[in-house]
Amino acid sequence: MTIVKKLSFLLLIFFSFCEGSVKDRLSQIPKEDQQKLERLFRYLICNEHMGYTLWGNKPITANEFSSGFCPAHLFSPFPHSAKLKSSMSTWKKYSHLFPIKNFIFSDRMFQLETTEEWFYEVYLINKKLCDELYKKYPEIFSDGLSPEENLIRHKGNGYQKLGLLFGYGLHNTDSYIKMCELQDCISHLPMPPKKSSQSIEAIQRSNLFEFKFKTLDITDPDTPVIKNPECIDQALIVENYLKMEKQWISFSSYRSENRLNPVRLPVLKADKEHEETKRLFDDYSKTRAQLFHILKQPNFLEIVLDKLCEEL
């Protein structure tokens, strides 16, 4: 048999695997490795919000894990990144059987510039949802970077883009950025003499009413971004930060309608009074109920892989 015929034969076998049903392709994988893949996807859907990117309206899910050992992770299905990396290696071993067109499912190692600590990240990108986001906010995504590049390279208005790509909404993303600016201003304020056992936060709050307030409202979206903390009244900075802080709520603090559902809501602090937040919570809650139903199916792994491989 010539080399050309051998290659043709191998390609025929490869495409015959890929053209079969997901169930047929799964049958090519040893049971032990099937169990590893099922544990991986159950973990990512229950604990790391991947299901909201597969079946919901969350364009990107990305989760970082410290490359070092952490005692707090002892009771986790994946106590540290090494075990998760091993499970992802099992996926990569068989990923050729499940060609993915509408998603990007991958991992990477990266190092923080500030602390030089290494992290391991697993991420899932929904291409269709990202395309819709790029069309809705062309001025924000005008730099030509792909969703994957935006995830890896925080350039320009990177945090605004990441907030939208992570499914936080425009209002909540911009409000969070503004809160960070206020926090940065507060960190530069001159502090009064510290009393015994009094925290910095307590000092800031106790001194809040010692200043005369101005009428400018930094929570107003038309207010310019703070450039020089020294040019703004100290009371204004602290007052507006506390005002915004009271408006914020974490999704995890909402009472769950089904406490038996192991799927976590996305980690998101949002403006509890804004319509965007109410819409996001309703949307994520519906997807969460759908994911709970999928988790109970005996062919759970087949359902997940079917979704990853689906064609629009």
ZADO-484364 format. One record per residue (C-alpha): residue in three letters; residue number from 0; x, y, z. Coordinates in steps of 0.5 Angstrom, whole numbers, plus 2048, in hexadecimal, padded with zeros to 3 digits. Each point is the difference from the previous one (the first is absolute). Layout:
# residues N
REC   code   pos    xx    yy    zz
REC    ALA   NUM     X     Y     Z
...
END
This chain:
# residues 312
REC   code   pos    xx    yy    zz
REC    MET     0   800   800   800
REC    THR     1   803   807   7FE
REC    ILE     2   801   806   805
REC    VAL     3   7FA   803   7FC
REC    LYS     4   7FB   7FA   801
REC    LYS     5   802   800   807
REC    LEU     6   7FF   807   802
REC    SER     7   7F9   7FF   7FC
REC    PHE     8   7FE   7FA   804
REC    LEU     9   802   804   807
REC    LEU    10   7FC   806   7FE
REC    LEU    11   7FA   7FC   7FE
REC    ILE    12   800   7FC   807
REC    PHE    13   801   807   803
REC    PHE    14   7FA   803   7FD
REC    SER    15   7FC   7FA   801
REC    PHE    16   801   801   807
REC    CYS    17   7FE   807   800
REC    GLU    18   7FA   800   7FC
REC    GLY    19   7FD   7FA   804
REC    SER    20   7FB   803   806
REC    VAL    21   803   802   806
REC    LYS    22   7FE   7FA   804
REC    ASP    23   804   7FB   7FA
REC    ARG    24   806   805   801
REC    LEU    25   800   7FF   808
REC    SER    26   800   7F8   7FF
REC    GLN    27   807   801   7FD
REC    ILE    28   802   803   807
REC    PRO    29   802   7FB   806
REC    LYS    30   7FB   800   806
REC    GLU    31   805   803   805
REC    ASP    32   801   806   7FB
REC    GLN    33   7F9   801   7FF
REC    GLN    34   7FF   801   808
REC    LYS    35   806   805   800
REC    LEU    36   7FC   804   7FB
REC    GLU    37   7FA   800   803
REC    ARG    38   803   802   807
REC    LEU    39   803   805   7FC
REC    PHE    40   7FA   803   7FD
REC    ARG    41   7FC   7FF   806
REC    TYR    42   805   804   804
REC    LEU    43   800   806   7FB
REC    ILE    44   7F9   800   7FF
REC    CYS    45   7FE   800   808
REC    ASN    46   806   804   802
REC    GLU    47   803   804   7FB
REC    HIS    48   7FA   803   7FC
REC    MET    49   802   7FD   7F9
REC    GLY    50   7F8   7FD   7FF
REC    TYR    51   7FE   808   800
REC    THR    52   805   800   7FA
REC    LEU    53   7FD   7FA   7FD
REC    TRP    54   7F9   801   801
REC    GLY    55   7FF   807   802
REC    ASN    56   802   807   7FE
REC    LYS    57   807   800   803
REC    PRO    58   805   802   7FA
REC    ILE    59   806   7FD   804
REC    THR    60   801   7FC   806
REC    ALA    61   808   800   803
REC    ASN    62   802   7FE   806
REC    GLU    63   807   801   804
REC    PHE    64   803   7FB   804
REC    SER    65   807   801   804
REC    SER    66   805   7FB   7FE
REC    GLY    67   802   7FF   807
REC    PHE    68   7FD   7FC   805
REC    CYS    69   7FA   803   805
REC    PRO    70   7FE   7FD   806
REC    ALA    71   7F9   803   7FF
REC    HIS    72   7FF   7FC   7F9
REC    LEU    73   801   7F9   804
REC    PHE    74   7F9   7FE   800
REC    SER    75   7FF   803   7F8
REC    PRO    76   7FF   7FA   7FB
REC    PHE    77   806   804   7FD
REC    PRO    78   804   802   806
REC    HIS    79   806   803   7FC
REC    SER    80   801   802   7F9
REC    ALA    81   804   7F9   7FE
REC    LYS    82   7FA   7FC   801
REC    LEU    83   7FC   805   7FC
REC    LYS    84   806   800   7FA
REC    SER    85   800   7F8   800
REC    SER    86   7F9   800   7FF
REC    MET    87   800   805   7FA
REC    SER    88   806   7FC   7FE
REC    THR    89   7FB   7FA   7FF
REC    TRP    90   7FB   805   7FC
REC    LYS    91   806   802   7FB
REC    LYS    92   801   7F8   7FF
REC    TYR    93   7FA   7FF   7FD
REC    SER    94   7FE   807   7FE
REC    HIS    95   801   7FE   7F9
REC    LEU    96   7FA   7FC   800
REC    PHE    97   7FC   806   802
REC    PRO    98   801   805   7FB
REC    ILE    99   7FD   807   803
REC    LYS   100   7FE   806   7FB
REC    ASN   101   7FC   805   804
REC    PHE   102   804   7FF   807
REC    ILE   103   808   801   802
REC    PHE   104   801   7FB   806
REC    SER   105   807   801   802
REC    ASP   106   805   801   806
REC    ARG   107   807   804   801
REC    MET   108   805   802   805
REC    PHE   109   801   807   802
REC    GLN   110   804   804   805
REC    LEU   111   7FE   807   803
REC    GLU   112   805   805   7FF
REC    THR   113   7FE   803   807
REC    THR   114   802   7FA   804
REC    GLU   115   803   7FC   7FB
REC    GLU   116   7FC   7FA   803
REC    TRP   117   7FE   7FB   7FA
REC    PHE   118   7F8   7FE   7FF
REC    TYR   119   7FD   7FB   7FC
REC    GLU   120   7FA   802   7FC
REC    VAL   121   7FA   7FC   7FD
REC    TYR   122   7FC   804   7FB
REC    LEU   123   7FA   7FF   7FC
REC    ILE   124   7FE   805   7FA
REC    ASN   125   7F9   800   7FD
REC    LYS   126   801   803   7F9
REC    LYS   127   7F9   801   7FE
REC    LEU   128   7FF   804   806
REC    CYS   129   807   804   800
REC    ASP   130   7FE   802   7F8
REC    GLU   131   7F9   803   803
REC    LEU   132   804   804   805
REC    TYR   133   805   803   7FB
REC    LYS   134   7FA   802   7FC
REC    LYS   135   7FC   803   805
REC    TYR   136   806   804   803
REC    PRO   137   805   801   7FA
REC    GLU   138   803   806   803
REC    ILE   139   802   7FC   806
REC    PHE   140   803   7FB   7FC
REC    SER   141   803   804   7FB
REC    ASP   142   807   7FE   801
REC    GLY   143   7FF   7F9   7FB
REC    LEU   144   802   7FC   806
REC    SER   145   7FD   7F9   800
REC    PRO   146   7FC   7FE   806
REC    GLU   147   806   7FB   802
REC    GLU   148   805   806   7FF
REC    ASN   149   7FC   804   805
REC    LEU   150   800   7FB   805
REC    ILE   151   807   7FF   800
REC    ARG   152   802   807   7FE
REC    HIS   153   7FD   806   805
REC    LYS   154   802   806   7FB
REC    GLY   155   7FC   807   800
REC    ASN   156   7F9   7FF   802
REC    GLY   157   802   7F9   802
REC    TYR   158   7FC   7FF   807
REC    GLN   159   7F9   803   7FC
REC    LYS   160   801   7FB   7FB
REC    LEU   161   801   7FA   805
REC    GLY   162   7FA   802   804
REC    LEU   163   7FC   800   7FA
REC    LEU   164   803   7F9   7FD
REC    PHE   165   7FF   7FD   807
REC    GLY   166   7F9   802   800
REC    TYR   167   7FF   805   805
REC    GLY   168   7FD   806   7FC
REC    LEU   169   802   807   7FE
REC    HIS   170   7FD   803   806
REC    ASN   171   803   7FC   805
REC    THR   172   807   7FF   7FD
REC    ASP   173   800   808   7FF
REC    SER   174   7FE   801   807
REC    TYR   175   805   7FB   803
REC    ILE   176   805   803   7FC
REC    LYS   177   7FE   807   804
REC    MET   178   800   7FD   806
REC    CYS   179   807   7FD   7FF
REC    GLU   180   802   808   7FF
REC    LEU   181   7FD   802   806
REC    GLN   182   803   7FB   804
REC    ASP   183   807   802   7FD
REC    CYS   184   7FE   807   802
REC    ILE   185   7FF   7FE   807
REC    SER   186   806   7FC   801
REC    HIS   187   804   807   7FE
REC    LEU   188   7FC   804   805
REC    PRO   189   804   803   806
REC    MET   190   7FE   7FC   806
REC    PRO   191   7FE   803   807
REC    PRO   192   804   7FD   806
REC    LYS   193   7FE   7F9   801
REC    LYS   194   7FC   7FE   807
REC    SER   195   801   7FA   804
REC    SER   196   7FE   7FA   7FC
REC    GLN   197   7FC   804   7FB
REC    SER   198   801   7FD   7F8
REC    ILE   199   801   805   7FA
REC    GLU   200   7F9   7FF   7FE
REC    ALA   201   7FD   802   807
REC    ILE   202   804   806   800
REC    GLN   203   7FE   802   7F9
REC    ARG   204   7F9   7FF   802
REC    SER   205   800   804   807
REC    ASN   206   804   806   7FC
REC    LEU   207   7FB   800   7FB
REC    PHE   208   7FB   805   803
REC    GLU   209   806   805   802
REC    PHE   210   800   802   7F9
REC    LYS   211   7FC   805   7FC
REC    PHE   212   7FC   7FC   7FA
REC    LYS   213   800   803   7F9
REC    THR   214   7FA   7FF   7FB
REC    LEU   215   804   7FC   7FB
REC    ASP   216   7FE   7F9   7FF
REC    ILE   217   806   7FB   7FE
REC    THR   218   7FB   7FB   7FF
REC    ASP   219   7FC   804   7FA
REC    PRO   220   803   7FC   7FA
REC    ASP   221   801   807   7FD
REC    THR   222   805   802   805
REC    PRO   223   807   800   7FD
REC    VAL   224   805   7FA   802
REC    ILE   225   804   802   807
REC    LYS   226   807   802   7FD
REC    ASN   227   803   804   807
REC    PRO   228   7FD   7FE   806
REC    GLU   229   803   806   804
REC    CYS   230   7FC   804   7FC
REC    ILE   231   7F9   7FD   803
REC    ASP   232   7FE   802   806
REC    GLN   233   801   7FA   805
REC    ALA   234   7F9   7FF   803
REC    LEU   235   7FD   800   7F8
REC    ILE   236   805   7FA   7FF
REC    VAL   237   7FE   7FC   806
REC    GLU   238   7F9   802   800
REC    ASN   239   7FF   7FD   7F9
REC    TYR   240   804   7FA   801
REC    LEU   241   7FB   7FE   806
REC    LYS   242   7FA   802   7FC
REC    MET   243   802   7FB   7FA
REC    GLU   244   802   7FB   805
REC    LYS   245   7F9   800   803
REC    GLN   246   7FD   7FF   7F9
REC    TRP   247   804   7FA   7FE
REC    ILE   248   7FE   7F9   802
REC    SER   249   804   7F9   7FE
REC    PHE   250   7FC   7FB   7FC
REC    SER   251   802   7FB   805
REC    SER   252   7FC   803   806
REC    TYR   253   7F9   7FF   7FC
REC    ARG   254   7FC   7FB   803
REC    SER   255   800   7FA   7FC
REC    GLU   256   7F9   7FD   7FD
REC    ASN   257   803   7F9   800
REC    ARG   258   805   7FF   806
REC    LEU   259   802   7F9   7FD
REC    ASN   260   802   803   7F9
REC    PRO   261   808   7FF   801
REC    VAL   262   801   805   7FA
REC    ARG   263   803   807   803
REC    LEU   264   7FD   806   7FD
REC    PRO   265   806   805   7FD
REC    VAL   266   804   803   804
REC    LEU   267   7FE   807   7FF
REC    LYS   268   7FF   807   804
REC    ALA   269   7FA   804   7FD
REC    ASP   270   7FC   806   801
REC    LYS   271   7FA   7FD   804
REC    GLU   272   7FB   806   7FD
REC    HIS   273   802   800   7F9
REC    GLU   274   7FC   7FC   7FB
REC    GLU   275   806   7FD   7FD
REC    THR   276   801   7FC   806
REC    LYS   277   7F9   7FE   801
REC    ARG   278   801   7FD   7F8
REC    LEU   279   806   7FD   801
REC    PHE   280   7FE   7FD   807
REC    ASP   281   7FA   7FD   7FC
REC    ASP   282   803   7FE   7FA
REC    TYR   283   806   7FC   805
REC    SER   284   7FB   7FD   804
REC    LYS   285   7FC   7FD   7FA
REC    THR   286   806   7FD   7FD
REC    ARG   287   802   7FD   807
REC    ALA   288   7FA   7FC   801
REC    GLN   289   801   7FE   7F9
REC    LEU   290   807   7FD   802
REC    PHE   291   7FD   7FD   806
REC    HIS   292   7FC   7FC   7FB
REC    ILE   293   806   7FE   7FC
REC    LEU   294   804   7FE   806
REC    LYS   295   7FB   7FB   802
REC    GLN   296   800   7FC   7F9
REC    PRO   297   804   7FA   7FF
REC    ASN   298   803   802   7FA
REC    PHE   299   802   806   803
REC    LEU   300   807   800   7FC
REC    GLU   301   7FD   7FE   7F9
REC    ILE   302   7FB   806   801
REC    VAL   303   806   805   802
REC    LEU   304   804   7FE   7FA
REC    ASP   305   7FA   800   7FB
REC    LYS   306   800   807   802
REC    LEU   307   807   802   7FF
REC    CYS   308   800   7FD   7F9
REC    GLU   309   7F9   803   7FE
REC    GLU   310   800   803   7FA
REC    LEU   311   7FC   807   7FF
END
